[in-house]
Amino acid sequence: MALPEKLNDWLEATIGERFRSSDLAVEASTRSFFRIETDDSSWIAMQSPPATERNDAFVTLTTVFRDHGVATPELLARDDKRGFFLLEDLGRRRFDDVYRNFEQPGHIPTIEAVFARSIETIHRVQMIPNDYFEDYTDERLADELAIFDDWLLEECLAQTDRIGGRFSGELIDGIRAVPVRALHRDFHCRNLIWRDDDIGVVDFQDALCGPITYDLASLCCDCYHTFEEAIVEHWRERFRMSFWPTIDAATFERAFDYTAIQRQLKACGIFVRLALRDGRDTHLHYISPGLARIAARAAKYNALAGLSDSVVEVERAWAQSS
């Protein structure tokens, strides 16, 4: 994608010297990102349409997170009316790139180092006062489950069984069994950057005050990468013992699993919506592994046996339709 002309003109005036640009991958939003480079400097330019994106929250939370020790990019310049932003470049080693190289002998960082630093960052976010954030309400959790029903089941597969709605009460009750604190809300491998001194964190403008298992589930049950279950169990328990030892293990595990299921149901619906509504089929190949993860995690619980069985059937129908 070429650098838009108006953004290019604004950057020329802001930087004051010639630069090179390259586009960066984007997630499920209307924003565009570009790496801007001169011979001795590098920045990130973001084009974020004010009509569709929460730019005010982005500006506010940039300061909130940085003030509380979370390495979000410094905001260097902005044009609020047009949604142009010039940001600090936190680096090129996104976690999805790091994950792909874990099995190479002598790979640095190790999985131990990545997860240890990641759970410390999650806890750092959780220590930000709740007052800075809106609540992650039951209604919002249920609405997100409806995305799965509306887009993957109804729009794509022409199915009338609203699986997310049918199990929303059970899932939300399980999620609500743990305390609520500040959360990033999209703490996955494409929003995390490995740095020598810290983890860079981006895409934080949708942060809320919600269940303490949410960011941990986003990390361990990533929509774009599947970890062995033994790794998930180890880091789930290490997080609990390190930061929330007064919560019993069974309650925490159930809340973690239910959170992961809710999040991945939402993600599968969003991936279909991106294709059908927005003409972007970039995420469709993540749906099958996502459905498999949902079914496997739900199968651990008698109360979610019907959910697991239903998602297995959806996975089959999806495979036939693809």
N, C-alpha and C positions, 0 to 999 in steps of 0.2 A: 504494500500500500504506500503510495507516494505521500509525502508530507503535504497536507492541505495548504493552499496558497496563502490564505489569511493567517494561518498559524505560522507558516514560514516567515511571513513579513513581520509578524509580532516578535518572533524569536530573533530575527536579524536586528531589530531595534533594541531588544532587551539584552542580547549578548554582546552586540557591537563588534563582531568579527565573523569571518567566514567559518562555516561549520559543515560537517557531514551528518547525515541522518539515516537511520535504519529503523524500520517498524518492528514492534515487539508484539508477541502473542497477547491476545486479550481473552478475558473470560466472558461470562454471561452478562454483559452490560453493553451500553452504547458508547462507552469510552474508547479512545484510541491512545496508544502509547508509542513513543519514538525515543530511541537513544540518540542524543545530540552530542557530537564530539568535535573538538578542535585538536590541535596537535598535543596539547598538554592538559585538557580538561574533558570531563564527560558529565552530562546531565540527562535527566529524563523529562521529556515534554509530554504533557497529558492534555488531550482535548476531551473535555467532559461536558456534554450539552446540559446547560442549566435546566432545561425543561424536563429532562428524564433522570438526572443524577442528583444525588444529595451532596452538592458541592459545599453548602454551608456546614454540614456535618463533617465533611472531609477536612475543611480548614480548622474547625474547632478541635476535632479529635487529633489532628496532627500535633497540636500543642499539648493536649491532655496526655497523650501517650508518651511523648518525648519528655514531658515534665516528670513522668513517673518511671523513667528508666527503660522504656520500650523503644527500640531503634526503628522508628518510622522515618521516612525521608523528610529532610528539612525543606520547607516551602520557601523558595528563593524569589519567585515573582509570580504574579497572577493577574488575569484579566477576568473579573467575575462576570461581567456582562456576556462575554463570549465563551466563558468556560475554558480559558487557556491557563495552563499552569506550568511552571518550570520548577523541577524538583531535583533534590540531591539524588545522584545515582548510587544506590546501595550496593551494587555489584552484579556480577553476571552468573553466579553459581546458585541458581534456583535449586530448591530441594529435589524437584523431579530429576534434574541432571545428576545431583549427588546420589540419589537412590539407584539410578541405573548403573552406577559404578561400585556399589557396595561389595560385590563379590570379587572384585579384582584384588589380587594379593597386595598387601601393603597400602590399600586405599586409605587416604586421609581426606576427610574425617571418617572415623569409624561410626558404625551405627550406634554404638554406646555414646559417643560424643554428641552425635546429632540429637538423639532422644533426650539425653541428660540436659543439654542446653535448651531444648524445646520445652520440656516440662517446667523448667525454671522460668522461661519467658511466659508461659501460660499463667503460672502462679503470679508473676509480676503484674500481668494484666488484671488478675483477680484481686489484687491488692489496691487497685484504683477505686476510690470511693464510688459506691453505687449511684450517687446523686448525679453524676455526669451523664447517665445513660437512661434511655427509656426502657421500660420493662418488656421482656420477652413474654408476652401474655399467652394464656391458653388459646385465645382466639387466633393469635398469629400462628401458633404451632399447628392448630387445626387447619387454618387456611393454607399453610404450606403443604400439608398432607393432601389437600384437595387439588393441588397442582398435579400430583401423580394421577389422581382419578380423572381430572378434566382433560389432560393432554395425552398421557400415555394410554390410558384405558379407553376413554371415550373418543377423543379426536383421532388417535392413531389406530387403535385396535377395534373400535366400535363395540366396546364392552360396556355393559350397564352396571356391573358389580363395582361399587365404590369401596375398594379395599381400604384406602386410607381413611375414609370416613367411618367405615365399619369398626376399625380398630383404634380410632383416634383417642377415645376415652381411656382405654387400657394403656396406650403408649404415653399419653400425657400424665396419667396418674403415676406411672413408673418414673418418668422423668422428674416429676415434682417431688420425689422422695429425698432429694438432696438440696443443700442450700443454693441460693442464687447470689452471683457476684458478676462483676464486669466480665464480658467475654468479647473476643475479636469477632467471632461468628463465621469466619471462613478460614480457619487456621489449617490450611492444607498446603501441599507441596509446591503449588504454583504461586503462592503468596508469601513464601518464606525464602530467604536468601542467606546462604552460608557465608559468614565473614570471619576473619581471623579473630576478631575481638567480641563478636556478638552475632545474634540472628537479626537480619533485616526483615521487617514486617511491612507488608503493603496491603492494600484493599481492605482498609479497616473502617470505612465510613458507615458501614451498617452495624457497627458494634452496639450491643444491647446489654442489659442486665438480665442474666438468665442462669440456667443450671450449670453447676461447676463441672459437670461431665462433658459439656458441649464442645469446647475447644480440644479437649483431650480426645474425644471421639472423632473429631475432624482430622486430627493428626494421625491417630492409630488406624482409623478405618477410612482412609483417604479414598475419595472417589476416583482418583487417577492412579492408584498404586495399591497392590494387595500385599500385606505383610503376613508372614506365617502367624498362626494364632498364638503360638507360644510367645512370640515377641509382643503381640498385643497384650496378652495376659500379664507378662512381666512388667511392662511399662504402665499399664493400668494400676496394678497393685503398688508399684513403686511410687507413682504419683499420689495414690491414696495415703500410703504410709508416710510419705515425706511431708504432705501438706494438709491432709484431712484425716488423721489417724483415728479420730473419735467416731467416724462413720463406719459401721460394720461392713465387712467385705462383701457380703451377699447383697446388701442394699445398694452399695456403690456399683457393683458389677451389673446389677439389673438396670440401674439408672443409666449407666454407660451404654449398655447394649440397646436399650430402648431409644436413647438419644441417637446412637449410630443408625438405627433403623429409620427413625423419623427423618434424619438428615439425608439418608441415601434415597428414600422414597421421594422426597422433595427434589433431589438432584436429578433423578431419572425423569421426573416430569419436566423439569426445566430443560433438560437436554433435548427432549422431544419438542418442547415449545420453541426453542431456538431454531429448530429445523422447520417446523410447520408455520410458525408465525413470522420469524425473522429471516428465513432463508439461509440459515447457517447450520450445515450438517457436520460441523467440526467435532461434535461431542457424541455423536450417535454410537460410536464403537465402544463407549464407556458404559452403555446401558446394560448389556448382557452380563459383564462381570459385576456390575452394581446389583442387579437382580439376584445373582447367585449369592453375593455377600448378605443381602437382606434375608433370603430364605434360610441360609445356614445359621445366621444369628438368631432369627426368630424361632427356629426349631429347638433352641435350648429351653424354651418356656412353654408349658402347657397352655397358658392363656393366649399364646401367639401361634399355636399349632395351625390354626385355620389360616392365619396370615402367611405362614411359611408355605403351606400347601397351595394357597391361591397364587402366591408370587412365582412358585415353580410353574404353574400353568401359564402365567403371564410370560414367563421367560420362554416357554415353548412357543407361544403365539408370536412373541416378538421375533424369535429366530426364523419362524416361517414367513413373517412379513418382510424381513430385511433382505 
